[in-house]
Amino acid sequence: MSPLPASGAKRWLGLALIAAAQFVVIMDTSIIGVALPDIQRELGFTPESLSWVFNAYVVAFGGLLLLGGRLSDIFGARKIFVLGWLVLIVGSVLAGAATNIGMEITGRAIQGAGSAMIAPAALTLLMMLFGGTSDLPKAFAVYGAAAPIGGTAGVFLGGVLTEYASWPWVFYIAVPIAVIVLAFTASALPRTTRKAAGSIDVWGALTVTAGLAAVVYAVVNAPEVGWITWSTLALLAGGIVLLGIFFVIQAHSRNPLLRLGLLRAPLLAAANSAQLLLGAAWVSMWFFLNLYLQQVLGASAFAAGAALLPMTGLVVIVMIALAPRLQERFGAKSMIVSGLLLLAGGLFWLSFVRPDGVYAVDVLPASLLAALGMSLAFVPSLGTAINAAPAAETGVASGLVSTSYQIGSALGLAVLTAIVYGISGIEPSGTELTQGYSAAFVGAAILAVTGAIVTSIWMVKPRVSALSSAA
C-alpha cells in the first residue's frame, strides 16, 4: 500500500475526488429519467426498448465491475481511475451526440464501462488514503453520502437541463466534472504501482457480463412478451448457463477475475447479500416514489426532485455525523440489521399511499424513516465487504460489492416494475397506478426484511465493526 499524501489537506481533497466519482456514477443512472420522453421521440425508441437507455448503463456497469476491480489490482488503482474517467467522457459524448438507437445504447454502455473502472478503483484509493486511520469511518460515510446526493442531483439536473437546454446535456454534464477530477488526480491521489501479478481474465469478464445482461433483459422484457414464453425462458436459461460457465472458469483459472475462495468468507458473503438486497429495495423505492409524485400527484419533475430533498439531507447527516459513532458502539451487524428493518418499515408505510394523497402525510414521514434505515445499513455493509478481503484483492472486493448493489438495483427494479404494470394494466388510471406502486413498496419491504434476516444469520461477528477493526 502506498504512503499517505504529504498533508492532511491533500488527503481530504483526494476524498473529495473519490466522492465525486460516486456522485457521478449514481447521477448517471437517475439523470436520464426526465429526458426519456424526448429521447424516445427524437431517436425512435419503442416503449419496450426505451428502458435500455437505463439498462445498457446498469448492465455494463454491473457486469464489468469485477473486471474493473481486477484491473485496479493488477495495474494500480490510480491508473484505472484515470482510464475510467476517460472512457466515461467518450461514452457521455457519444450518448449526447446520438442520432439513432444503436448509437445511444452504445454510448450508455461505454459510460457504464467507464464507471465500472472508476468505482472499484475509487474504493481502493479510499482505503489507501484512510486505511489504518481513525478517519476511515468518516471517509466511508462521506463516500456513501455521495450516492443519494448524486441520485437527487440527477433528478434535478435532468429536469433543468431537459427543460432549459436539451436532452443531450443530461449526458454532456458528466464531461466538465470528469475534467475537474482529472485535473486534481495527480496531486491529490496516491501513486500506485502493479499490485498483483497475472493476466486479465477476458473470458471470465465476457461470460459474467453476457450472463447478467441476458438475465436482466429477460426480466425487463417479460412483462411485455410474457413470463412463460420461449424467448423469456431461453434468455433466462442462457444467462444462467453463462453465469455457470463464469464460475467454472474462475474455479480453473490461474488468475481468475474472482477468486471463489473470497465467496466462502462469511463476512464478505453477508455484506454483499446485504448490499444486493439494499440496492434492490432502496433504488426501487426511489424510482417508484418519483413516479408516484409525478404521475399520480401531478408534481413537475423539478417539484418531485424537491420533494426528495429531505430524504437526501437526512441520509447525508446520518451517514456523516451519526452512523460512524453508532457503529463504533453497536457494531456492523447490528447497524445493518436495524437499518434494513427500518427501511422495510418505511417502505411498508409507503404502501398506504392514496390516489389523492398529500405529500406531507402520505410521503414525507415514511420516506424519512426509509432514508434513516438506508443510512444506517449502507456504510457498515460496504466497509465490511471491503475489509473482509485480503489487501491484494481490495479492488476485486470493491468491484464485487459494487456489483452486488448495482445488479440488485437492476433486478429488483425490473421485477417490481413487472409487478406494478401487471397490477395497474397498460393504460392505468391514477387509482390503478397507485395500487401498482403500493404493491411495489410492499415487494421492496420484503426484500429489505430478507436482507436483515440473511445478515443476522450469516454475519458471524455481531459486535465487531469492520471499520474499527481495520483501524
N, C-alpha and C positions, 0 to 999 in steps of 0.2 A: 504494500500500500504506500502511495506517495506521501511525502510530508505535507503538513498543512501549509496554506499560503502564509506569507510572512506576517501579515497583520490580520487582526480580527475583522477590520472593515472589509478587507478583500473576501474573507470567509463569508460574511453576510451578503456581500454583493454576489458571490457565487451562488448562495442560496436563492437570491432573487432571480438569477438566470434559470436555476433549476425549477423554481416555482412558475416562471414564465413558460417553461416547457409544458408543465402540467396544465397550465391555463389554456394554452393554445390547442393541445391535443384534445381536450374536452370541449373547448369552444367550437372546434371544427365539427363536432357531432351535433351541436344544438343550433348553430348559426343559420343552417340552411332551412329550418322549418318554415319560417315565414315566406321565404323565397320560392318554395316548391311550386306553387301555382304558376308563377311567372316562368320558371324553368320548364315546367310541363308544357306551357303554351308555346314558348319560343322554340324549344328543341324537339317537340313532338312526342314526348313520353306518353305512354298509355297510363291509366290509373294503376294498373298492375305493375308496370315496370318502374314507376316513379320511386318506389321505395328503395330502389338500388342506388339512388343518389346518396342515401344514407348507408345502405348495407355494403356498398362497394368499399367505402372507407372503413367501416367497422370490421368487415371480414378480413381485409388486407391487414389492418392494424392488429386484430387479434390473432390472425393466422401466422403473422411474421414476427410476433413479439419474441418468441423463443429464439428465432434466428438472430434478431437484434441483440438479445442478451448474450448469445454465444459470440457474436462478432465483437461485442464490448469486452468480453473476457479474453478474446484472442488478440485483438489489435489495440486495445486500450479504450477506456470509456470516452475520453475527450475527443478522440478522432472520430468515433462513431457518432457522438453527439453532434459534432460539426457536420459530418456527412448527412445525418438525418435531416438537419435543418436545410441543407442544400437541396436534398430530394423533395422536402416539403415545399420549398419555393417553386420547384419545377411543376409539381402537381397542382399547386394553387394557381399558377399562371395558366396551365393547360385547362383546368376546370373552369376558370373565369373566361377564357377565350373560346370555349367550346361552341361549335356551330352545329353539332349533331349529338345523338345519344351516345354513340360509341366513344366519342372524344370526351364527353362529360364523365362517363363512368370510368374511363381510363385515368383521367385526371384525379378523380376521387380515390381510385385505388392507389395511385402514386402518392397522394397525400397520406393515405393510410400506411404505406410502406415507410415513408419518412418518419411518421410518428412512431412506428414500430422500432425504429432505431433510436429515436430521441428518448422515449420513455424509460427503457431499462438502463440506458447509459446515464440518464439523469439521476436515477435512484442510486446507481453505483457511485457516481460523483458525490452525491449527498453523503453516502457512507464514508467516502474518503475524506470529506471535509469535516464531518462531525462524529464519525465513529470513535468510540472510546472517550467521548467528552460528555459533560453534564448537559450540554446544549442539544444533544441528539433528540430527545423527545420534543423539544420546541421546534427543531428543524423539521421533523416529520409532521408536526402539526401545521406548520406553515405550508409545507408541500401539500398536505391533504386538503387544507382550506382553499388552495388554488383551484381545485376541481369544481366545487359548487360556484365559485366566483366566475370561472370560465363558462359554466353552464348558463348562469344568469346573464352574463355579458353577451353570450351568443344570442340569446333571445332578444335582448335589447338591440344589439348591433344589427342583427338580421332584419328587424323591423325598420330601424332607422335607415340603413343602407338601401334596403329594397324600396322604401318609400321616397327617399330624397336623392338617391343616386341611381343605381340599377343593380339587378341581381348578381352580375359578375363580381361586384365588390364584396359580397359575402365570402368569396374565395381570395380575392386580392388582399384583403385586410391582414392576412397572415404574413404577407411579404415584408412590410416595414417592421413588424415585430421580430421576424427572423433576422433581419439585417441588424437591428439593435442588439439582439442577443449575441450574434456572431462577432460584433464589434468589440464586445467586452469579454468574450470567452477566453482568449489567450491570457489576459491579465488576471482574471478572477477565478478560473477553474484550474485545478492541479494538472500538470502534465502527466500523462500516463504512457506506459510502455506495454509491450506484449506481456500479458499475464499468464496465458495458458498456451501450451503447445498443442499442435494438431491441426487437422484440416477442417473445412466447413462442411457440415452435413447437408449437402444440397438436396439429396433425395428425401431426407427427413423433412426439410423445410417445404418441399413441394407436396409431399403426401399430407402433412398436417394442415397446410393451407387449403389444399383442394378438398380434403375431407371436411374441414369446418365450413368451407363455402357451400358444399353440397348439402350439408345438414341444415344450415341457416336458410338457404334458398328453398329447400323443401318445406320447411316450417312456414316461411313467409308466403310462399305461393299456395300452400294447401287450402286456405280459406277460399281462394278463387277457383281452384280446379277440383277440390275435394281431398279429404284425408285418405280415403280408401280408394285411391286411383293408382293406375300403373305408374304414372310419372312421379307422384309423390313417394310411393313405396320404393321405386327404383332409385330415386335420389337419396332417400334416407339410407337404403341398404348400401348404395355406393359410397356414401360418406362414411358410414360405419366401417366398411371394409378398408377404405383408405386410412382411416384412423388406426385400425388394427394393424395395417402394414407399417404405419409410422412406428408403433410400439415394437413391432418385430425388428425393424431397422435399428431402433435405439438399443434393443437388447443385444444385438450382434455387432454394433459398430464400435470401432476403437475410439472414435472421437464423436460420441453422439451429441445431437442437439440438446437432448435432455437425458441426463444420467438417471436411469429409472430408480436407482437407489435413493435419490432425493425424495421420491414419492413415498418411500416407506417411513420417512421421519414423521412421527405423529403430529408434531407441532406444525410442520410445513403443510401436511395434508389438511389439518383442521383449519389453519389460517387461509389456505387457498379456497377451501369449501365455503368458508365464511365470506370471503371476497366475492366468489361467484354468485352466491345467493343474495348478498347485499347489493351487488350490481343489478341483478335481475329485479329485485324489489324496488330499489331506490330510483333507478333510471326509468322504470315503467311508471312509477308514481308521478315523477316529474313530467313525463310525456303526456299522460292522460289528464293530469291536473291542468296543464296548459291548454289542452283541447277542451276540457270542460269549461274553463273560464271563457274561451273564445267562442266555441260552437254552441254552448248551452246558455251561458250567462250573457253572451254578446259583447264581451270585452274586446277591445282592439289588441293588436299584437303588443303595442307599447304598454297598454294598461295591464295586460296579462303578465308581461315581464315585471312590471312594478309590483304586482300582487305577489310575485315570488321573492321579492327582495327581503321581506322579513325572515324567510327561511334561510336565505343566504347569509344574512347578517348573524343569525343565531349560530349557524354552522361555523362561521369564522371565529366568533367569540369563544364558543365552546371548545373547538379544536385547539386554539392557540392558548387560551387562558385557563381552561378548566380541565380538559381531558388529560394532559400530561400529569397534573397533580393527582387526579383521581386514579390514574394508572399506577403511579408510584405507591399509592396507598392500598389499592384493591387488587392489582394485577391484571394482566391482559385478558385472561379467561373471563373474569367477572365483568370486565368492561364490554367485551364482545357480546356475551350472552345478554346482559342487561340492555345494551344498545339495540340489538336486534329485536328484543321483545318490545321495547319502547317504539321502535319503528313499526312493528306489527300492530301495536295499539293505535298509533296514528293512522295507519292505513285502514284498519277496521273502522275507525271513526269516520274517515273519509267516505266509506262505503254508504253512509247515510245521506250523501248529497242529494239535493232535490232539484227538479227542473226549474223551479222558481227560487232557487236558493239565494242566500245573501252571503257575500264574501266573509264578512266579519263573524258569521255564525257557522256557515257550512264548511268553510275552507281554512280560515286563519288558525283557529286553535288546533285542529287536527294536524295541519301541515307543520306547525311549530313542534308538536310532540314527535312527529316523524323525523323532523330535522334534528331534534335533540338525540334521538336514538341513532341516527346515521352518524352524527358527530362523535358519539362515544364508541361506536364499533369500528369505524374506518381505520383510524391511526393504529390501534393495537393489533388489528389483524394484518395490516400492511407491514408493520415493524416486525411482528412475529415471523411472518413468511420469509422476510429477507434475512433476519438474523439466525434463522434455523439452518441456513445453508453454509457450507464452508466458504472461507474468504475468497478462494479461487473461483467460486461459482456464484458470486454475488450477482453478476449480470444475468445469468440464467435464472436464478431465483427471482430477480426483479422482473424479467420477462414472463416468467410463469405466473406470478401473482397478478401482473397487469393483464395477461391473457385470461386468467380466471375472471377478473372483473369485467373485461370487455365482452368476452363471449357469453358470460352470464347475462350481461345487459342485452346483447343482441337476441339471444334465445328467449329470455324472459319477455322481452318486448314483443317478439314475434308470436309467441304462444298467447300472451294476453291480448294482443291485437286480434288474433283469431277468435278469442272468446268474446271480445267486445262486439265485433261485427256479426258473429254468429247469433248473438242475442238481439242486437239492435236492427239488423237487416241491412239491405243495400242502400236505401234512401230513408234513413231513420228520421223521426221527429225528435224534438228536444227531449221528450219524455223517454223515448226508446233509447236515445244516446245515453241519457243519464243512467238507465238500467244497465247498459253495457259497461259504462265506466265504473259503476258501483261493483259489478262483478269483477272487473279488473283489479280494483282496490282490494277486494277480498282475496283474489288469487295472489296478489303481491304480498298480502299479510301472511298467507300460508307459506310462501317462500321464505319470508323473514323468520317465522317461527321454526321452520325446518332448519334454517341456518343456526338458530340458537340451540336447537336440540343436538345437531351434529357437533357443534363446538363444545357443548357441555360433556359429550361422550368422548370425543377424540382428543381434546387438548389435555395433555397429561400433567401440566404444571399449573394448577389453577390459581396460585397466588404469586407466581413469579412473572414479573414484567420482562418481556423480551428486550425492551429498550433499556431497562435498568440493568439487566444482566450484561448487555453489550457495553454499557458504560462502566 
